[in-house]
Amino acid sequence: MTSTVFFAVLFAALLHATWNALVRSGADKALSMAAVMVGHVPFALVALCFVPTPAPESWSLIVFSVVLHLGYQIFLMNAYRIGDLTQVYPIARGTAPLLVAGVSTVFLGVELASLEILAILTIGTGLLSLALAKGVDGLRDKTVGLMAFATGCFIAGYSLVDGTGARLAGTSLGFYAWSSLINAAIFAVFIRWRHPGTLRRLPTQGRMMLLVGGGGSFVAYAIVTWAFTQVPIALVTALRETSIVFALVIGTVFLKERMDIAKAFSIFVTLLGAVMLRLARV
């Protein structure tokens, strides 16, 4: 993996952890998530002015991508309503790279070097161990764990679809911009149905989240979608999920969530996996 791809994905991980922390810290999770998704729209419209139209064969994957992203957003929003950032995030993000690597190698015929496979397993283990490190308090409500796991399955699904679609489209940014526009429109309809009045509050109560959360989320995944076209999807997914390290720092420092030795060790394992991934050669 080149230095450009490596550090670009790490930057995307930081942006991703930041907007997740903003959603988790908001009193109204529906308002926060709606602001992030609707906040994609102006950035996507600007992007479409500078990129070509995606190739026809990629449009079915754009539709499939929208469905998977909607599932992810709905499950994530509800998981954050009842669980901590440092519980939900590790399970969701730790599950995804392991699933993507498994599907890629077993069903899609992607060949990964031994060090790359070991790096992915190390990162996944480090992330999942963060959730276990919460002990009794964090794992009491099994519903949170199940919802976070389902969220991870959606993450794995859209990662595989988006990586394949971005390559077929001939323009990773065009693929993602169209996907995010359609996604925002459908999510807005869902929010209006499930949480009446929320959309009307976006220009006032959700203004900061629209700009910061929406912009950060769009740029983060635009980078990831581009990286999907540069190296195997499994490697990008694994490295991107090191965002939990950033999320843990944010959760501990700003959200006053508990830090302990077990979590520190889990961070060390996750970072070790990232270093192994950087040293691996595609």
C-alpha positions in Angstrom: 0.0 0.0 0.0 1.5 3.3 -1.0 2.0 6.2 1.4 -0.5 8.3 -0.4 -3.3 5.7 -0.1 -2.3 4.9 3.5 -2.4 8.4 4.9 -5.4 9.4 2.8 -7.4 6.6 4.4 -6.1 7.4 7.8 -7.3 11.0 7.3 -10.7 9.7 6.2 -10.8 7.6 9.4 -10.3 10.7 11.5 -13.1 12.5 9.7 -15.3 9.5 10.1 -14.7 9.1 13.8 -15.4 12.9 14.3 -18.8 12.9 12.6 -19.8 9.7 14.5 -18.9 11.3 17.8 -21.0 14.4 16.8 -24.0 12.1 16.2 -23.4 10.2 19.4 -23.1 13.4 21.5 -26.2 15.0 20.1 -29.3 14.9 22.2 -31.5 14.1 19.2 -30.0 11.3 17.2 -32.5 11.5 14.4 -31.8 15.2 14.0 -28.0 14.6 14.0 -28.1 11.8 11.5 -30.5 13.6 9.2 -28.2 16.6 9.2 -25.2 14.5 8.3 -27.1 12.8 5.4 -28.8 15.9 4.1 -25.5 17.7 4.5 -24.1 15.5 1.7 -26.3 17.2 -0.9 -24.4 20.4 -1.5 -21.0 18.7 -1.6 -22.3 16.0 -4.0 -23.8 18.6 -6.3 -20.6 20.5 -6.5 -18.6 17.3 -7.1 -20.9 16.3 -10.0 -20.0 19.5 -11.8 -16.4 18.3 -12.2 -16.7 14.5 -12.8 -18.1 12.4 -15.7 -21.3 10.4 -15.5 -20.8 6.9 -14.1 -20.7 4.1 -16.7 -24.1 2.5 -17.3 -23.0 -0.8 -15.9 -22.4 0.7 -12.5 -25.9 2.2 -11.9 -27.4 -1.1 -10.6 -24.7 -1.1 -8.0 -25.4 2.6 -7.1 -29.0 1.5 -6.3 -27.7 -1.5 -4.3 -25.3 0.8 -2.5 -28.1 3.2 -1.5 -30.1 0.3 0.0 -27.1 -0.9 2.1 -26.2 2.6 3.2 -29.8 3.3 4.4 -29.7 0.1 6.4 -26.4 1.1 8.0 -27.7 4.6 8.8 -30.9 3.4 10.4 -29.2 0.7 12.5 -26.4 3.0 13.6 -28.8 5.8 14.6 -30.8 3.4 16.8 -27.7 1.8 18.2 -26.4 5.2 19.3 -29.7 5.9 21.0 -29.1 3.2 23.6 -25.3 2.5 23.5 -22.0 4.3 24.1 -19.7 5.4 21.2 -17.0 3.1 22.6 -19.3 0.1 22.6 -21.2 0.5 19.4 -18.4 1.7 17.2 -15.9 -1.1 17.9 -18.4 -3.9 17.2 -19.7 -2.3 14.0 -16.4 -1.3 12.7 -14.5 -4.4 13.9 -17.0 -6.8 12.2 -16.8 -5.2 8.8 -13.1 -5.8 7.8 -13.3 -9.4 8.9 -16.4 -10.0 6.8 -15.0 -8.1 3.8 -11.7 -10.0 3.9 -13.6 -13.3 4.1 -15.9 -12.6 1.3 -13.2 -11.2 -0.9 -10.9 -14.2 -0.6 -13.4 -17.0 -0.5 -16.0 -15.8 -3.0 -14.4 -13.1 -5.1 -11.1 -14.7 -5.7 -9.0 -11.8 -4.3 -5.5 -12.8 -3.4 -4.0 -11.2 -0.3 -0.5 -11.7 1.0 0.0 -13.5 4.3 1.1 -10.3 6.0 -2.0 -8.5 4.7 -4.3 -11.2 6.0 -2.6 -11.1 9.4 -2.9 -7.3 9.5 -6.6 -7.5 8.8 -7.1 -10.1 11.5 -5.0 -8.1 14.0 -7.0 -4.9 13.3 -10.4 -6.8 13.6 -9.3 -8.4 16.8 -8.1 -5.1 18.3 -11.4 -3.4 17.4 -13.7 -6.2 18.7 -11.7 -6.4 21.9 -12.5 -2.8 22.6 -16.2 -3.7 22.9 -15.4 -6.6 25.2 -13.1 -4.3 27.3 -16.2 -2.5 28.5 -17.0 -5.4 30.8 -20.4 -5.9 32.5 -21.6 -2.3 32.2 -21.0 -2.2 28.4 -22.4 -5.6 27.5 -25.5 -5.7 29.8 -27.8 -4.7 27.0 -27.5 -7.4 24.3 -29.7 -5.4 22.0 -26.9 -2.9 21.5 -24.5 -5.6 20.6 -26.8 -7.1 18.0 -27.7 -3.8 16.5 -24.0 -2.9 16.3 -23.2 -6.3 14.6 -26.0 -5.8 12.1 -24.5 -2.3 11.4 -21.2 -4.0 10.7 -22.8 -6.4 8.3 -24.2 -3.4 6.3 -20.8 -1.7 6.4 -19.2 -4.8 4.9 -21.9 -5.0 2.3 -21.7 -1.5 1.1 -17.9 -1.6 1.1 -17.9 -4.5 -1.3 -20.6 -3.0 -3.5 -19.0 0.5 -3.5 -15.6 -0.8 -4.3 -16.8 -2.8 -7.2 -19.1 -0.1 -8.4 -16.5 2.7 -8.2 -14.2 0.6 -10.5 -17.0 -0.1 -13.0 -18.1 3.5 -13.0 -14.8 4.9 -14.1 -15.2 7.7 -11.6 -15.1 6.9 -7.9 -16.3 10.4 -7.0 -19.1 10.4 -9.6 -20.3 7.0 -8.3 -20.3 8.2 -4.7 -21.8 11.6 -5.4 -24.9 10.0 -7.2 -25.2 7.4 -4.5 -25.1 10.0 -1.7 -27.7 12.2 -3.5 -30.2 9.4 -3.8 -29.4 8.2 -0.3 -30.0 11.7 1.2 -33.4 12.0 -0.6 -34.7 8.6 0.6 -33.3 9.1 4.1 -35.1 12.5 4.3 -38.4 10.7 3.4 -37.7 8.1 6.1 -37.0 10.8 8.7 -40.1 12.8 7.8 -42.1 9.6 8.2 -40.6 8.3 11.4 -39.7 11.6 13.1 -42.1 14.3 11.9 -40.8 17.9 12.2 -37.2 16.9 12.3 -36.4 18.2 8.8 -37.8 21.6 9.6 -35.3 22.0 12.5 -32.3 21.3 10.3 -31.6 25.0 9.2 -31.6 26.1 12.9 -30.8 23.4 15.4 -29.0 21.2 12.9 -27.1 23.9 11.0 -23.6 23.1 12.4 -24.1 19.4 11.9 -25.2 20.0 8.3 -21.9 21.8 7.5 -19.4 20.0 9.8 -21.0 16.5 10.0 -22.2 16.5 6.4 -19.0 17.8 4.9 -16.8 15.6 7.0 -18.8 12.5 6.2 -18.9 13.2 2.5 -15.2 13.9 2.2 -14.3 10.9 4.3 -16.1 8.4 2.2 -15.2 10.1 -1.1 -11.6 9.4 -0.1 -12.4 5.8 0.9 -14.3 5.2 -2.4 -11.3 6.4 -4.3 -9.0 4.2 -2.3 -11.2 1.2 -3.2 -10.0 1.7 -6.8 -6.3 1.7 -5.8 -5.9 -1.3 -3.6 -8.0 -4.4 -2.6 -11.2 -3.4 -0.8 -10.4 -5.6 2.2 -7.2 -3.6 2.9 -9.0 -0.2 2.7 -11.8 -1.4 4.9 -9.4 -2.7 7.5 -7.3 0.5 7.6 -10.4 2.7 7.6 -11.7 1.0 10.7 -8.7 2.2 12.7 -10.9 5.2 13.1 -11.9 3.6 16.3 -8.6 4.8 17.8 -9.7 8.4 17.0 -13.2 7.7 18.2 -12.0 6.3 21.5 -9.9 9.4 22.1 -12.8 11.6 21.3 -15.2 9.5 23.4 -12.8 9.6 26.4 -11.7 13.3 26.2 -14.9 15.0 25.0 -17.8 12.6 25.9 -16.3 11.6 29.3 -16.5 7.9 28.5 -14.2 5.6 30.6 -10.7 4.7 29.6 -8.8 1.7 31.1 -5.8 -0.6 30.6 -7.8 -3.1 28.6 -8.9 -0.4 26.1 -5.3 0.9 25.9 -4.1 -2.6 25.0 -6.8 -2.9 22.4 -5.7 0.3 20.8 -2.1 -1.0 20.7 -3.2 -4.2 18.9 -5.2 -2.1 16.4 -2.3 0.2 15.7 0.0 -2.8 15.3 -2.3 -4.1 12.6 -2.2 -0.7 10.9 1.6 -0.8 10.9 1.6 -4.3 9.4 -0.8 -3.2 6.7 1.4 -0.2 5.9 4.4 -2.5 5.5 2.5 -5.0 3.3 2.9 -4.7 -0.4 0.0 -5.2 -2.8 
